[in-house]
Amino acid sequence: MEQVSPERRHTRVKKINLVQISRFDEKGFRADLATGRTLDISRGGMRLELHHPLPLRSIVGVSLAFGDRIIDISGTVVYLEVLDHERCAMGIQFSDLAPEAGKLIDEAVANVTKDSAV
């Protein structure tokens, strides 16, 4: 369940959450809007699945559903991976994580880690 590698600073857990991704152009206007799901998440970022890739190094806004809460996070697309002919995975590195968003992510990671230890 839990994954920590030498280059990661935060515990990453497999967690499925619905997300809406907005990509912004160089002038700050929304250029793309997509819906997908997280595959894993940590305080530093997430791996998510979408039906079409967004350009590498794109600045994105992520609206992430946590139960009955929706948190908004900004980040950057740091890697792309083709899963099959209909789906791709992307790594999003968070930037300027608000304290409330960080707390919700920490709680989700702790709950998954606790559940996997039982």
JOGIPE-V212356 format. One record per residue. N is the residue number from 1. SS is DSSP state (@ for helix, = for strand, . for the rest). D_LAST is the distance of its C-alpha to the last C-alpha in Angstrom with 1 decimal. Layout:
BEGIN
N_SS_D_LAST + N_SS_D_LAST
END
This chain:
BEGIN
1_._12.1 + 2_=_13.5 + 3_=_17.1 + 4_._19.4 + 5_._22.8 + 6_._25.7 + 7_._27.5 + 8_._24.7 + 9_._24.5 + 10_._21.4 + 11_._17.8 + 12_=_18.1 + 13_=_15.4 + 14_=_16.1 + 15_._17.0 + 16_._19.8 + 17_._22.2 + 18_=_25.9 + 19_=_28.4 + 20_=_32.2 + 21_=_33.8 + 22_=_37.3 + 23_=_39.2 + 24_=_42.1 + 25_._45.4 + 26_._47.1 + 27_._48.9 + 28_._45.7 + 29_._46.3 + 30_=_43.5 + 31_=_44.2 + 32_=_41.3 + 33_=_38.8 + 34_=_35.9 + 35_=_32.8 + 36_=_29.6 + 37_=_25.9 + 38_=_23.5 + 39_=_21.7 + 40_=_19.9 + 41_=_20.5 + 42_._20.6 + 43_._22.8 + 44_._25.5 + 45_=_25.7 + 46_=_24.5 + 47_=_25.1 + 48_=_26.5 + 49_=_28.2 + 50_=_31.7 + 51_._34.6 + 52_._37.0 + 53_._36.7 + 54_._37.8 + 55_._39.9 + 56_._38.4 + 57_._38.7 + 58_._39.1 + 59_=_38.3 + 60_=_36.1 + 61_=_34.9 + 62_=_31.5 + 63_=_30.8 + 64_=_27.0 + 65_=_25.6 + 66_=_22.5 + 67_._22.3 + 68_._25.7 + 69_=_26.5 + 70_=_28.4 + 71_=_28.6 + 72_=_31.4 + 73_=_30.9 + 74_=_33.5 + 75_=_33.1 + 76_=_34.7 + 77_=_34.1 + 78_=_33.5 + 79_=_33.0 + 80_=_33.6 + 81_=_32.4 + 82_=_33.8 + 83_._31.2 + 84_._33.8 + 85_._37.1 + 86_._35.7 + 87_._32.8 + 88_=_32.3 + 89_=_29.6 + 90_=_30.4 + 91_=_29.0 + 92_=_29.7 + 93_=_29.9 + 94_=_29.9 + 95_=_32.9 + 96_._33.5 + 97_._30.1 + 98_._30.8 + 99_@_28.8 + 100_@_27.5 + 101_@_26.3 + 102_@_24.6 + 103_@_22.8 + 104_@_21.6 + 105_@_20.4 + 106_@_18.7 + 107_@_16.8 + 108_@_15.9 + 109_@_14.7 + 110_@_12.7 + 111_@_11.0 + 112_@_10.3 + 113_@_9.1 + 114_@_6.8 + 115_@_5.5 + 116_@_5.5 + 117_@_3.8 + 118_._0.0
END
